[in-house]
Structure formats: structure tokens, C-alpha cells
Amino acid sequence: MAFWRRKSNEQRFITLGLSEPAAPAREEPATDASGAQLQPPAAQSPPPTATTTTPALEPTATGGAPTPLPSRETGGASPTVGASAEATRPHVPAKPQPPTSESARERVEPARTPSPPPRPAPSRSPFQSSVLGLDRTMEELRAEIEAQEQTYAVRFSRAVEKTRESLSEKIDTVFQGRKVIDAELLDELEEALIAADIGVETTLDILEKVRRGVTRKEINDIAALKQAIKDELLSILRASEREGVASEESVPDTVAPYVLMIVGVNGVGKTTTIGKLAQRIKAEGNDVLICAADTFRAAASDQLAIWAERTGVPLVQQKSGTDPAAVLFDALKSAKARRSDVLIVDTAGRLHNKSNLMAELEKMKRVAAREVEGAPHETLLVVDAVTGQNGLEQARQFLKVAGVTGIVLTKLDGTAKGGIAVAIARELRLPIRYAGIGEKVDDLVVFDPEQYVNSLFA
């Protein structure tokens, strides 16, 4: 699945495969002055050496397909001693050959050894699929993208396994031994949805539509009930994409750098998310710069420095206690000087109810907007899925002052309360941009609402 496609006009190069091994040069057959093709010496003849006299070369003219001479560049045997001997050697006329029939020539000519198959090209990064390569056909590109999507679908399905067990299996238990849908069954279904942290209000809305479906005889078995729940959850998630920023492509390519401000309380995986984002955006061919603007926690800069070194992304940082807005100002100047495509800004992660933290965020936003048009272009709030409803309250507080445009939901693979994604989308009306499904550098994926819902009921 493509991860981050935005590139400036100057960065939109076409992959030429220059790092691939060069294909073997096509060798042309040698001919003499009369146009007759030259045959290599017989296999039983010993190769010439520097200590022996070079025998006269007796080319044979035939009417069959040409057989190329061995190339000196590829290490094959050469019929001459060196370039100087070749330059000074007089022309030797071809020895006349008796005419033969086509069948006779086939018997005389030795069998040619088939050329070895070309060496396979080295594997490419799975995140280069959005860059068109002249060395690959469109069919190959489509097959690569489909393979990626299938891989991510499997990994995402495994990540929400605990949530699926909490929700889908409880629904199966509710229907076990039941022949009709009654009030008691709906009460048990309500408990299952709330236990998955989908939220009380969202659960009530879903059950209201279920009741209407039962009344109309549209829902009368477990399959119809699951489909009704899936449709409603998908509708909620898709509706949230109408607010905030659902894609980086909404900002013109002429605006650079694209500023991503990352906010969230300590312990939710903010620093790790920044490192993964930097790695994945860089893998798509963008020049990335990280700004360590969390100057109140020394460990934050140290952790970012580790990620910067691991991913090969430059880091702008200053000593502890420096004004975060000043660090951001320096990072913006540096990003402009090096013509970076993306600037990822870390911010202080103290408790969301601290007024000074909110004032700092406001100041940083003003500095960014003064230096780059429309910056910050995205303000992503990192939410720990394990915290459930508490994470939703954090999101509400940040939304008031930080201008949050999207959500990064981390640790989705470690909780049975993955339904918090639906609660956030419904109550905050913000798109979930990315989801953390593991600890590896590539375990941050674009959140796909349809894939998420299908994984819950797989």
C-alpha cells in the first residue's frame, strides 16, 4: 500500500534503475574486408599465450547464423595477443571452402551453447511502488502494489485480532442458541459493543438502526446483524474524512516544506511515531528533516537522535530549556536552505491540562505560519489505543487549542479495545491517518477504514 506520495516538482524524478546491474553488452560478429563473418578458433586449439608465437588466424566463411567472438571485457579467450598485435597484423584472406548444402553445414557447424539466463535484479524496497520505473511494465507495478496490499491486509488483520475476539466472538455468543432477536439479545449486544470501546453514543446509534432493521424483517440472523454493524461502522469512519486533513496531497507541491506537527501526551508512542513517519516518507523519495522542539524533556531529544541516526534523517535540536518556537524557527530556515520536502516537528508531551503547554503550541503555530504558507499543514495527535476512553478525552483537550487535523492511533495490536477508532472518528469528526500495528519501523500503516472494519469481522 502506498504510504506517502507527496513530492515537490523538483523531486518527481523517474526511476531509471541506475543502481541495477548493467545488462551484458550485445556482441556484434566480426567480419573481414570482404564481408565474410569470422569464426572463433576451434575448441581443441590451445589459447595463445605471451610466450608462444601467435598462429595465423584462418577465418571460415559460412552461410549460417553468426557466432560472436568471445569478448575480452568478459574474460573470454581472445584470438589475438593484444591490441598492438591486432593493429599491426596483416589481413589474412579467407581459405576457400567447398560449397556445401544447408544440411551439410548444419552437421559441420558445432552446436552453440545457450547463453545463461540474465541475473535477476535485486529486490526493491516495497515502498517504491508509487514511483514509476522505466525498467518495469505497468503490469509488474500493479502486481507489486497488489502484493503489498495483501501483505498489509494480513498484518492489519492480525493487529486487530484481540479486538475481533472481543467484538465478533461475543456477538456469536449472543446469537448462540437463539432463534429470535429479542430485547435480552440486544442488551447483550450492547455490552459487547461497549466492551470493545466503540463508545456509548455510537453503540446506541447502531442498536437503534438494528432495531429498525428487525422491525422491517431485514435483520433476522447473525449474518445480517454483522453486516448491519459493519455498514454503520464504515459509514462513521468515512464521514470523519470530510473534516481535518485526510491526505497530504491537498497541499500544492509548490509549498515547501510540508510541515507535520506531532502532539500528544508522554508515553503514547509519539517519538517512535515520528521515527517511523520519517523513515516511510523518506522511502517514498522525499527529503525529510526532523525538529526536536520538545526541549523540556532531555530524553526526548536523545530518543529522536537515535531514530534520526537509524533512518538517516537530519535532526535540528538545541540544548535543553531552549524556547521551542526558536528551535522550530531554526528548523524551518534549515529546511528551506536544504530545500526539504517535509519537516516533522516534535512537541512537548506534558499533561494536556497544563495551560503553558497549550500557549507554547499556539506560539509555534504562529512561527510556522509566518515562515511557510499554511503551516503547520497537518497537526497529528498521537493516541494510545490501550488507554481507550481516556485517550478520547486527551483528544478533546488538544483539539481546543492545537488545531488537530488528524489522529495517529498507536498500539492497536496490543488491546481488545480497538473500537476506540470508531469513537474518535464519530465524536471528534477527525480522520485517523495512521495506525501503529507493531514495534518495527514499517509497523506504521495508513489507516484504511474498510480494511479495519473487515478485519474486525473476518
C-alpha positions in Angstrom: 0.0 0.0 0.0 1.3 3.4 -0.9 2.2 5.3 2.2 3.2 8.9 1.5 3.2 10.1 -2.1 3.7 13.9 -1.9 6.9 15.2 -3.6 7.9 18.6 -4.9 8.1 19.2 -8.6 11.9 19.1 -8.4 11.7 15.7 -6.7 9.5 14.0 -9.2 12.2 12.0 -11.0 11.5 8.8 -12.9 13.4 5.8 -11.6 15.9 4.8 -14.2 17.2 1.7 -12.4 20.7 3.1 -12.4 21.5 1.1 -9.3 20.7 -2.1 -11.1 23.5 -4.3 -12.5 24.2 -3.4 -16.2 22.9 -5.9 -18.7 25.7 -7.7 -20.7 26.7 -5.8 -23.8 25.4 -7.3 -27.1 28.4 -8.5 -29.1 28.5 -7.9 -32.8 30.0 -10.6 -35.1 33.4 -9.7 -36.7 33.8 -9.6 -40.4 36.7 -9.3 -42.8 37.1 -6.8 -45.6 35.1 -8.9 -48.0 32.2 -9.1 -45.6 32.7 -12.7 -44.6 32.0 -13.5 -41.0 34.8 -14.6 -38.8 34.6 -17.8 -36.8 36.4 -18.3 -33.5 39.2 -20.8 -33.3 38.3 -24.5 -32.8 37.8 -25.6 -29.2 40.7 -28.0 -29.3 43.2 -25.3 -30.2 45.1 -24.2 -27.2 44.7 -20.5 -26.3 47.6 -18.3 -27.4 50.0 -17.2 -24.7 52.5 -14.4 -24.4 55.4 -16.9 -24.7 54.3 -18.6 -27.9 54.1 -17.4 -31.4 50.6 -16.4 -32.4 49.4 -18.7 -35.2 47.8 -17.2 -38.2 44.1 -16.9 -37.9 42.2 -18.7 -40.6 38.6 -17.4 -40.7 36.0 -19.5 -42.3 33.1 -18.0 -44.2 29.8 -19.8 -43.7 26.3 -19.1 -44.6 24.8 -19.9 -41.2 23.9 -17.5 -38.3 26.9 -15.5 -37.0 28.7 -16.7 -33.9 30.0 -13.8 -31.9 33.7 -13.7 -30.9 34.5 -14.0 -27.2 34.7 -10.6 -25.6 38.0 -9.5 -23.8 35.9 -7.5 -21.3 34.1 -10.6 -20.1 37.2 -12.6 -19.6 36.7 -14.9 -22.7 39.6 -16.3 -24.7 40.9 -13.8 -27.4 42.2 -14.9 -30.7 44.9 -12.2 -30.6 47.7 -11.5 -28.1 46.9 -7.8 -27.6 45.7 -4.6 -29.1 49.2 -3.8 -30.6 49.4 -7.2 -32.3 45.9 -6.8 -33.7 46.7 -3.3 -35.1 49.9 -4.5 -36.9 48.8 -7.9 -38.1 48.3 -8.0 -41.9 45.0 -9.1 -43.3 44.7 -12.9 -43.9 42.5 -13.8 -46.7 39.9 -16.5 -46.1 40.7 -20.0 -47.1 38.3 -21.1 -49.8 35.7 -23.6 -48.7 33.9 -26.2 -50.8 30.3 -25.4 -51.3 28.0 -27.4 -49.1 24.3 -27.8 -48.7 22.4 -26.4 -45.8 22.1 -29.8 -44.2 25.8 -30.4 -44.5 26.6 -27.0 -43.0 24.4 -27.9 -40.0 26.4 -31.1 -39.5 29.8 -29.3 -39.8 29.0 -26.4 -37.6 29.4 -27.1 -33.9 26.4 -26.8 -31.6 26.2 -23.4 -29.8 26.0 -23.3 -26.1 22.8 -21.5 -25.0 23.6 -18.2 -23.2 22.9 -18.2 -19.5 19.7 -16.5 -18.2 20.2 -12.9 -17.1 20.8 -12.4 -13.4 17.7 -11.3 -11.6 17.6 -7.7 -10.5 18.0 -7.1 -6.7 14.8 -6.7 -4.8 13.4 -3.2 -4.4 12.0 -1.5 -1.3 8.3 -2.3 -1.0 7.7 1.5 -0.7 8.9 2.4 -4.1 5.8 1.2 -5.8 4.4 4.7 -6.2 7.4 5.7 -8.3 7.1 4.7 -12.0 10.2 2.9 -13.2 11.1 2.7 -16.9 12.6 -0.8 -16.2 9.2 -2.2 -15.2 5.9 -2.6 -17.0 2.6 -1.4 -15.7 1.5 -5.0 -15.1 4.6 -5.5 -12.9 3.8 -2.4 -10.9 0.2 -3.4 -10.4 1.2 -6.8 -9.3 3.7 -5.4 -6.8 1.1 -3.0 -5.4 -1.5 -5.8 -5.1 1.0 -8.0 -3.3 1.8 -5.1 -0.9 -1.9 -4.5 -0.1 -2.4 -8.2 0.6 0.5 -8.2 2.9 -0.7 -5.2 4.8 -4.2 -6.6 5.0 -2.9 -9.8 6.6 -0.8 -7.8 9.1 -3.6 -5.4 9.9 -6.0 -8.3 10.5 -3.5 -9.8 12.9 -3.1 -6.5 14.7 -6.8 -6.2 15.5 -7.1 -9.8 16.5 -7.8 -9.0 20.1 -10.5 -6.5 19.2 -12.0 -9.0 16.8 -12.1 -11.6 19.6 -13.8 -9.2 21.9 -16.4 -8.0 19.5 -17.1 -10.6 16.8 -16.9 -13.6 19.1 -19.1 -12.0 21.7 -21.7 -11.4 19.0 -21.5 -15.0 18.1 -22.0 -15.9 21.7 -25.1 -13.7 21.9 -26.7 -15.5 19.0 -25.7 -18.9 20.2 -28.9 -21.0 20.8 -31.1 -18.0 19.9 -33.7 -18.2 17.2 -35.2 -14.8 17.5 -33.8 -11.3 18.2 -35.4 -10.0 21.4 -34.8 -7.3 23.9 -32.4 -9.5 26.0 -30.3 -10.3 23.0 -30.0 -6.6 22.1 -28.9 -5.8 25.7 -26.1 -8.4 25.4 -25.1 -7.0 22.1 -24.9 -3.5 23.6 -22.5 -4.8 26.3 -20.3 -6.4 23.6 -20.0 -3.1 21.6 -19.3 -1.0 24.7 -16.6 -3.6 25.8 -14.8 -3.0 22.5 -14.7 0.7 23.4 -16.8 1.8 20.5 -18.5 4.3 22.8 -21.9 4.6 24.4 -23.3 7.1 22.0 -22.1 5.2 19.0 -23.4 1.9 20.4 -26.8 3.4 21.0 -27.0 4.7 17.4 -26.0 1.3 16.0 -28.6 -0.5 18.1 -31.3 1.9 17.1 -30.7 1.1 13.4 -30.6 -2.6 14.3 -34.0 -2.4 15.9 -35.4 -0.7 12.9 -34.0 -3.5 10.7 -35.5 -6.2 12.9 -38.9 -4.5 12.8 -38.7 -4.4 9.0 -37.7 -8.1 8.9 -34.3 -7.0 7.3 -32.3 -8.5 10.1 -33.2 -12.0 11.2 -29.9 -13.9 11.6 -26.3 -13.3 12.7 -25.0 -12.7 9.2 -27.5 -9.9 8.6 -26.7 -8.4 12.1 -23.0 -8.4 11.4 -23.4 -6.8 8.0 -25.6 -4.0 9.6 -23.0 -3.3 12.2 -20.2 -3.3 9.6 -22.1 -0.9 7.3 -22.7 1.5 10.2 -19.1 1.5 11.4 -17.8 2.1 7.9 -20.2 4.9 7.4 -18.9 6.6 10.6 -15.2 6.2 9.7 -15.7 7.5 6.2 -17.8 10.5 7.3 -14.8 11.6 9.6 -12.6 12.1 6.5 -14.7 15.1 5.5 -13.1 17.1 8.3 -9.5 17.8 9.1 -6.8 16.7 6.6 -7.4 13.3 5.0 -4.4 13.5 2.5 -1.1 15.3 2.2 -1.9 15.8 -1.5 -4.4 18.6 -0.5 -1.4 21.0 -0.2 0.1 22.2 -3.5 3.6 20.8 -4.4 4.9 24.4 -4.6 4.5 24.8 -0.9 7.7 23.5 0.8 8.5 22.3 3.3 5.3 20.4 4.2 5.1 20.9 8.0 3.9 18.0 10.2 3.4 18.9 13.8 3.1 15.9 16.2 1.3 16.4 19.5 0.3 14.1 22.4 1.0 13.3 26.0 4.1 11.5 27.1 4.0 7.7 26.8 1.7 7.3 23.9 4.5 6.5 21.4 5.0 10.0 19.9 8.8 9.7 19.4 8.5 6.3 17.9 5.8 7.5 15.6 8.0 10.4 14.4 10.8 8.0 13.6 8.6 5.6 11.7 7.0 8.5 9.7 10.4 9.9 8.8 11.5 6.5 7.6 8.5 5.8 5.5 8.2 9.3 4.0 11.9 9.3 3.1 11.4 5.9 1.4 8.9 7.5 -1.0 11.7 9.8 -2.3 11.1 12.8 -0.2 13.8 14.8 1.6 12.8 14.8 5.3 14.0 16.9 8.3 13.1 16.4 12.0 12.8 19.2 14.5 13.3 18.3 18.2 11.1 21.0 19.7 10.4 19.1 23.0 13.2 20.9 24.9 11.7 20.3 28.3 12.5 16.6 28.3 16.1 15.7 27.6 15.2 12.1 26.9 13.0 13.2 24.0 15.9 14.7 22.1 18.1 11.7 22.8 15.4 9.3 21.5 14.9 11.4 18.4 18.7 11.5 17.8 18.7 7.7 17.8 15.8 7.5 15.3 17.5 10.2 13.1 20.7 8.1 13.0 18.8 4.9 12.4 16.8 6.4 9.5 19.5 8.7 8.1 17.3 11.8 8.5 18.9 15.1 9.7 17.8 16.4 13.1 17.7 20.0 14.3 18.0 20.3 18.1 19.2 22.7 20.7 20.1 22.4 24.4 17.5 21.6 27.0 15.4 24.5 28.1 15.5 26.4 24.8 12.3 28.1 23.6 10.6 25.5 21.4 9.4 28.2 19.0 13.1 29.2 18.5 14.1 25.7 17.7 11.2 25.5 15.2 12.3 28.7 13.6 15.8 27.4 13.1 14.4 24.1 11.7 12.3 26.0 9.2 15.2 28.1 8.0 17.3 24.9 7.6 14.5 23.1 5.7 14.3 26.0 3.3 18.1 26.1 2.8 18.3 22.4 2.0 15.0 22.5 0.1 13.5 19.7 2.2 10.1 18.4 1.2 8.8 17.5 4.7 9.6 18.9 8.2 8.4 16.7 11.1 8.1 18.7 14.4 8.1 17.0 17.8 6.4 19.0 20.6 6.3 18.8 24.4 4.2 16.0 25.7 3.3 17.1 29.2 -0.2 16.7 30.6 -2.8 18.2 28.3 -4.4 20.3 31.2 -1.3 22.5 31.5 -2.1 25.9 30.2 1.6 26.8 29.4 1.9 23.8 27.1 -1.1 25.0 25.1 0.4 28.5 24.9 3.6 27.1 23.6 1.8 25.2 20.9 0.0 28.4 19.8 3.3 30.3 19.6 4.8 27.5 17.5 1.9 27.6 15.1 2.3 31.3 14.6 6.0 31.0 13.9 5.4 28.2 11.4 2.6 30.1 9.6 4.9 33.2 9.3 7.7 31.2 7.6 5.7 28.8 5.4 2.4 29.4 3.8 -0.4 27.5 5.6 2.0 25.8 8.1 1.5 23.6 10.0 -0.2 21.8 7.2 -1.1 18.9 9.5 -1.2 18.6 13.3 -1.4 14.9 14.2 -2.5 13.8 17.6 -0.9 10.5 18.8 -3.4 8.5 20.8 -2.6 5.2 22.6 -5.4 2.7 21.7 -4.8 0.9 25.0 -6.0 4.0 27.0 -9.4 3.8 25.5 -11.8 6.5 26.5 -9.1 8.4 28.4 -7.4 8.8 25.1 -10.6 10.3 23.7 -10.6 12.9 26.5 -7.0 13.8 25.7 -8.0 14.3 22.1 -10.8 16.7 23.1 -8.4 18.9 25.1 -5.8 19.1 22.3 -8.5 19.8 19.8 -9.4 23.0 21.6 -6.0 24.7 21.2 -3.7 22.7 18.9 -5.9 22.7 15.8 -5.6 18.9 15.4 -6.3 17.8 11.9 -5.8 14.0 12.2 -5.2 11.1 14.5 -2.4 8.5 14.8 -3.6 5.5 16.7 -0.7 3.6 18.2 -0.5 0.2 19.9 -3.6 -1.0 18.0 -2.2 -4.5 18.1 -2.0 -4.6 21.9 -5.6 -4.1 23.0 -9.0 -5.6 22.8 -10.4 -2.0 22.8 -9.6 -1.1 19.2 -13.1 0.2 18.8 -11.8 3.5 20.1 -11.0 4.3 16.5 -14.8 4.5 15.8 -15.4 6.5 18.9 -12.8 9.1 18.0 -14.0 9.3 14.4 -17.6 9.9 15.5 -17.1 12.3 18.4 -14.2 14.3 17.1 -15.0 14.1 13.4 -11.3 13.7 12.6 -9.8 11.2 10.2 -7.5 8.5 11.5 -4.4 9.0 9.3 -2.1 6.3 10.6 -2.2 3.2 12.8 0.7 1.6 14.7 0.4 -2.2 14.5 3.8 -3.2 15.9 7.3 -2.2 17.1 9.2 -2.5 13.8 10.0 0.6 11.7 7.5 -0.5 9.0 4.7 -1.2 11.5 3.0 2.2 10.9 0.4 2.0 8.2 -2.1 4.2 6.5 -5.4 3.6 8.3 -7.9 2.1 5.9 -11.5 2.3 7.2 -12.8 -0.6 5.0 -9.8 -2.8 5.9 -10.3 -2.0 9.6 -13.9 -2.9 9.6 -13.5 -6.1 7.5 -10.7 -7.2 9.9 -13.0 -6.9 12.9 -15.4 -9.3 11.4 -13.1 -11.6 9.5 
